[in-house]
Amino acid sequence: MRLKKLCQFWRLYRSAAASSLIIAALSFAGYKLHFNSATIVLLYLLVIVLQSLAGGFVPSMIVVLAAGTCLDFFFFPPLLSMRVADPFNLLALFVFLTIACVVTWLVSRMRAEARRAELHATEVEQLYDVARRLLLLEPNGVDGVPALEVFRDVLGAGAVCLFDASTAEIVMDGISECGLQERTRQAYIFGKDADATTDGVLVRCLRIRNVTTGAIGFEGLPNPEVLSPAFSVLAAAALERAHTFRRASRETAAAQAEVFRTAILDALAHEFKTPLATILAVIGGIRASRKLETDQEEMADMVEFEVTRLSRLTTRLLSTARLDRDELKPMLKPIDVVPFVECVVHRYMTQSQERRVTVTSCGASVKVPADRQLLELALTQLLDNALKYSLLTSTITVSVQAEEDFITTSVRNEGNSIAANEKDRIFERFYRGARVRNLVSGTGLGLYVARKIAAAHGGSLYLRDEGSRDVVFCLKLPTLHYEHPHLATTH
C-alpha cells in the first residue's frame, strides 16, 4: 500500500520536478549569458504555462515558487542572494508571482473543465451503450447474468453483482476478491449507497418510485468517478422490466389455463345433461308402472336423488362456463321478491325435508329486474350451503329486507364459523374452507356462481360478519326504481 502511494505521488509531482529543473537550468544559463530580467521572466512564464497544461494546480504552484526564487537569486541585485535591495525589483517580483499564479489557476481551471467535459462525454457514451444493449436483451434475461455482462463489458469492471429484493436472489458476473456479493446485499438491507474505497468496490441501491427494489455492486472499475447515478436508474428499470415480463407471463398462462378449464367444464357439463335427463325419465317411467316392491322403491328413490344431485352439479358447471366466457346475459323481467323467495324456499324444502327453514320479510311488495331462472339458482346455492354447513337441529332463516333502492335477501344458518382469512376466498372458484373440506362433500362452485349471478344483475353477494357462530350470506339486488348504469331491463 505504501509503495502504491509513493508511485501515485511520483506520477503527480514528477512533472513539477522536471519543470523546476528546467527553471534552474534556464536561470543558470541566463546568469552566465547575462540575460535581462524581461527575457528570463518570459521564459519562466513559458515553462509555467506548459507545466499548468501538463500537471495540476499544486505542482504548478511549486514551479511558480521555484521560478520566483531563481528570479530573485540570479537576477535581482544583490545577485546570488535572497535579498532585494531595490523596491521596484520587489514590486516586479510580486507582479511576476501574481501573473504566474493567475495563469496557473486559469490553465488549471481550463484543464479541469476539459477533464469534466471528457468524463461527461464518456459517461453519456457508456449510458447510451448500456441502454441500447439492455433493450436488445430478451426480457427474461434482463435481471440475470446477461444484463451484468453488459455493465461489466461497457464499464470495464472486474465483477458486477445484482441483488433482486423481490426474489432475494443474487447473481454475479466476474470474480470478486472483496466480498462483493455480501456488500451488495448489505447495501440493500441498510438502504445506503457505498462509494468506491481503496479496494475499488462501489454499490448503488436500485429504486423505483422511492421504493428500493434491489442493489447493484461494481468491483475493479477503472474510473469510478465516471459512474453516473443514471447507471443505477438503468439497472432498476431493467429489473422492473424483468418483473413486469414475469408477471405478464404468469397472467397470460393463467388466462390460457382458465380458457382451457372453462372449455373442459362446458364440454363435460353438456355431455352429462342428456344422459341425466334420460335417467330421470326412465326412473319416472318405472315409478309409473307401479310394479316396484318396497326395496326397489328405495333403490329408485336413491337413484333419483343422486341423479338430481348430479344434475345440479352439471347446472353449476354450465353456469360457471357461461360466466367465465362473459356469455351470461340475464333476461330481466320485474319479479316480486317476497313471493318469489317464498316459492323457491318451498320448492327447495319439498326436495329436501331434513331441516326447518323459516322466511321473514318486510311484507311490502318490492319488485326487482331479474332473470327468474338465474336468481332461483343463486338462492338455491345459498340454501344448499346453509343446509350442508349448519347443525342438524338448527333452523335456517331466510329474510327479505328493503333498503332504499336495493333489496337484500339474507340466508342465515348456525354452524361452522368461517375463519377471518377465508371470508374473501370462499367466493373463489373451487375453493373450500379448511375446516369443512374433509367433512362435507362439495365442489366449491356454489358461492362463486351465486356471486357471478348477483354481479350480472347489478347487485352483490357478501358475507355479513355478526361476531357470532351464525353465518349470514346477503344477496343484494337493485330495485326497479334504481337506475343501474350497466343494467338493461327487458319487459
N, C-alpha and C positions, 0 to 999 in steps of 0.2 A: 504493500500500500504506500509506504514512504517513497519507494523508487518510482511509483506511478506519479505521485505528487511532484517529485523532482523533475520528471520528464515533462509534465504539464507546465511547470514553472519555467523550464528551459525553453520550451516551444513559445511561450508567451513573451519572454524577455530577451531572446537571442537577437531579434531584430533591433531591439534597443541597444544591446551591447555592440552590435555591428555598426549602427549609426553613430554611437558615441566614439568608437574607434575612428570612424571617418571624420568626425568633427575634430578629434585630436590630431589626426594626420593633416587635415587642412590647416589647422591652427599653426602647427609646427612649420609646414611649408610656407604659409603666409608670413610667419615671423621671419624666416630665413630670407624670403624673397621681398620682404618689406611691402606687403600688401597694405593698402589703406583700409580703414575701418569699414567704409561703404562696401568695398568689394567683398570683404570677408563676411559681412552681415548678409549680403545677398546669397553667398554660398551656403551660409548656415541655414537661411530660410529654405533654400532648395532641399537640403538634407532633411530638415524638419517636415516639410510637406510630403516628401517621399516616405518618411517614417510614419506619418499620420495615415497615409494611404495603405501602408503595409501592416501596421500594428494598431493597438488600442490606444485609448486616451492616456492611461497611466504610463505605458512605455514611452509614448511620445513626449510626455512631460519630463521624463528622465533625460531625454535627448535635449529638450529645451534648456533644462538646468545645466547640462554639460556644455551647451553652446554659450550660455551666458557666462559661465565660469571661465571658459577659454577666451572669450572676448575680453573680459576684464584682465585676465592674467597676461595675455600676449600682446594686446593692442592698446590698452588704456594706461597712460603714464600714472604712476611709475610702473614700467614694464616688469614682467616676471614677479609680480606681487599681486596680492588680492586687494590692495588699497586703490582708491580712485581719488586723485588729487583735484581734478577739475570738476566743478559741479555740473558743467554742461555734459561732460562724459558720463556722469552718474545719471543724468536725465536721459541721455541716449541709450544707456544700458537698460533703464526702466522701460523706455519706449520699445526697445527691441524685445525684451521679455514679454511685454504686453501683447505686441503684434504676434509673437511666436505662439503665445498661449491661445489667442483668438483664432489664429489659423489652425492650430491643432484641434481646438474644440469644434470649429466648423467642419473640418475634414473628417474628424471622428464621428460627428453627428451625421454627416453625409454617408459615411460608411455604414453606420448603424441603420439608417433608413434604407439603404440599398440592401443590407442584410435582411431586414424585416420584409422588404418587398420580395426578395428572393424566397424567403421562407413561406410567405403568403402564396406565391405562385406555386411553390412545391406542394403546399397544403391543398390548394384548390385542385391541382392536377391529381393528387392522390385521392381526394374526396370524389372527384368525377370517376376515376378509375374504379374505386371500391363500389360506388353506387351502381355503375354500369355492370360490373361483373356480378354483383349481388342480384340485380334484376334478371340477369341471364340464367341464374341458377334455378333448378326445379324447386317449387315451393316446399316439398318435403325434405329438402336438404339444406334449407336456409339456416336452420338452427343447429346444424351439425358440423362435422369436420370440413365439408366443402366451403362453408362460409368462413371458417377460421383460416383455411388455406388462402382465401382471397386477402384477408387482412395481413396475414404473415407475408405473403408474396409482395404486396404493394408497399407495406411499411418496412419490410426487411427485418422483421423481428425474429428472434431466436425461437420463441414459443408464444403461442396465443391460447388463452383459456376462456371458456364461456360457461357461466353458471345460469341455468334456467330455473327461476323460482317456482314456476307452475308445476314442474315435474321433479324439482330438487335434483336434477341431473347435471353433471359437469362433464364437459368434453374439452379435449386439449389437442392441439396440433403442434408438434415440435417436442423438444426435450428441455425440461426445466431443471435448473440446478439450484433454484432458490425457493422451492415450495410454492410455485405459482398457483396451483390448484387450491390449496388451503387459504392462501392470502386473497384469492378471488372470492371464495366463499365467505370469508370473514368480512370483506368489504361490503358484501350484500347484507350480511347479518346486522352490521353496525350502521349501514346506510351512509358510509363515508368513502369518498374517493381517496386513493393513495397515490401521491406523486412519486416520480422516479427518484430513488435514493441511490446510494453508492453501488448497490447490487443491480441496478437497472430494471427494477420491477415497477410497473405503473398499472394501476387498476382504476377503472371507471364504472360507476353504478349505471344501470340502464333504467331509464324512467319513461313511462308513457302516461301522460295526463297526471303528472305528480304522483304516480304510483310506481314504486320500484319493482321492476319485473325480472331483474337479474343483475349480473355484473360481468364485465369483460376485462381480462388482465393481459398485459404485454410484458415480455421479458426480452432484454437484449435489443432494444430499439436503438438504431444508430443516431437518431436525432429526436430525443423525447420532446423537445420544445416544439417540434412540428406537429405533434399530435393534437389536433384541434378537438374541442368538445363535440364538434359535429360528427366525429367518428363514433362516439358513443350513441349519438342520436340515430345514426345509420344502423348500428348494431341492434338498438332497441326496436327500430322499425322492422328490421329483418326478422327478429324474434317474434314480434307481433304478427308479421305476415305468416310465419310458420304456424303460430297458434290459430290464426283465422282459417288457414288451409285445413288444419286438422279438424277444427270444429265443423267446417263446411263438409268435409269428407264424411264425418260421423253422421251429420244431419242428412246428407244425401243417401248414405247407406241405410239409415233408419227409415227414410221416406220410401226407398225401394222395398225394404222389408215389409213396411206397412201395406204397400200395394200388393205384394205377393200374398201376404197373410189375408188381406181382405178378399182377394180373388179366390183363395182356397176356401175361406169361410162361406163365401157366396155359392161356390160350386157345390160344396158339401151340403149346405142347407137346402138348395134346390133338389139335389139328388134324394135327400131324406123325405121331402114333403110328400111326394107321390106315393111311395110305399107306406108311409104312416097313414095317409088318408085311406088307402086300400085296406089296411089292417083294421082301422076303426070301422069301416063299412062292413067288413066281414064279421067282426065281433057283434055289430048291431044286427046283422042277419042271423047269426047264431042265436042271439038272445030272442029274436022274434019267433024262432021256431018252437020255443017253449018245450024243448025236449032235453034240457040240461038237468043233471042231478045237482045236489047241493054242492059237492066238492068241485064239480065242473063250473058251477056258477061262480064260486070263489076264484077259481083259476081265470075265468073270463073277466071278472072284476079286476084281478091283478094285472092281466094283460092290458085291459083298457086304461087302467090308472098309469101304468108305465108308458104306454104309447102316448097318452095325453101329456105326461111329463116330458117325454122326448119331443113332442110336437111344440111345447112351449120353448124348449131349448132351441129348436130349429128356428122358431119365430125370432128369438133373440139374436141368433146368428145372422139371419136375414136382415134384421133391423140394423145390426152393427155394420154389416157390409154396406148397406144403403147409406147409413150415416157417414161412414168414412169416405164414401165417394161423393159426398155432398149431393146425393140424389133425393134426399128427404125433403119433399115439398108438401107440407100439410095442406089438405083440402079443408079450409077453415069455414066453419058454419057456427052460428050462435048456439051455445049449449047452456042450459040452466044447470049450474054446477051442483046444487044441493041434491035434486032428484037423480042427477047423473051419478054422483058419488054413492048415494044410497043403492042405486041399481047395481053398480059394479060390486059393491060390498056384498050385497045379497047374492049375486051370481057366484061370486068367489066362495062364499060360505056354503053355498049349495054343493060345490065341488069338493070342499074341504071343511068338514064339520068337527074338526079336532079342537077348535079353540073358539072362544066367545069374542065377537067383535061388536063394539058399540059405535054409533055415529052421532055426533053432536054438531049442530050447525047454527048459523046466525039466524035462520028462519026466513030471511028475506029471499026474494028471487033475484039472483045475480047471474048474468049471462057473460060468458067469455067466448071469444072466437077460437075454436079448437077443431082439430081433427078427432072425431069420436073414437076411431079405432086406435090411433096412436096414444091418445090420452088415457084410454082404458088400459092399454099395455103398460104405460108408465105407472098408473095407480096399482095395477096388479103386481108389478115388480115390487113396489113398496110393501104391499100386503104380504107378498111371498117372503120378503126379507124379515118382516116383523114376525111372521109365523115361525120361520126357521130358527131365529136367533133369540126368541123370548122363552121365558119359563113356561112349563106345561100348564100350570094352574093360573097363569096371569091372563089379563084381559087386554086385547088390542083396541086402542081408541083412535077413531078417525074423526077429526074435527075440521069444519069449514068455517073460516072467518074472513069477513070482508075488511079491506084496508084501503080506503080511498079509491085509487084507480087499479088496485090489484086485489085478488082473492087468493087466500092461502089455504091449501089442504094439507093438514098435518097428520102423520101416522105415528102414533106413539106405542112403544112396547117396552116392557120391563124385562131386563135380562142382562146379557153380557155388555158391559160398557165398552166404548171404543177408546183406545189409547190416544193420547194427545197427538203423537207423531203420525197417527194413521188417519186423522179426521179429514185430511185432504186427499190422501192416497186411495181411500176406499172408493172414490169415484173414477179411478183409473181402470182401464180395461184389463180384465183378468186378474186384478189384484184382490186378494182376500186377507183379512186380518190374521195376525199371527196366532191369536188366541183361539180362533174358531176354524182355521183352515183344516185341521186334523180331526175336528169333532163333528162338523156338519158338512155334508156334500154341497157342492156348488161350483159355478164356473167363473164367478167374478164379473159377469156381464150385466147383471140386473141394474145396479145403480148407474153404471156407465150409460146404458141405453136410456134409462129414465131421465138422466140429466141432459142427454142429447135431445130427447123429445121436448123437454122443457125449454131448452135454448131455441129449438126450431119454432116454438110458439111465442118467442119473445119473453119468456119467463126464466125462472131459475129453480134449481133444486139444491138445497143445502141442509146441513146437519145443525140443528139448534142445540146449543150447549146449555143445559139447565142445572148443571152441577149435581146430578143425581144418577142413579142407576138406570133411569129411563132414557131410552134412545128415541129421539124425535126427528123425523125427516119431514121437511116442509117443501111442498110443491107450490110455487108462487107463479101465478099467471095474470096477465093484464086483462082487464075487463073491456067491454065494448066501448066504454067512454074514454079509454086511454088510447091515444094515437101513437102507436109504436112506429119509429121511423123505418124499420126494416120488416114490417108486418103488413101483409095484404090480406084482406078478408074476402072470401067468396061466399056470397049469399045464395 
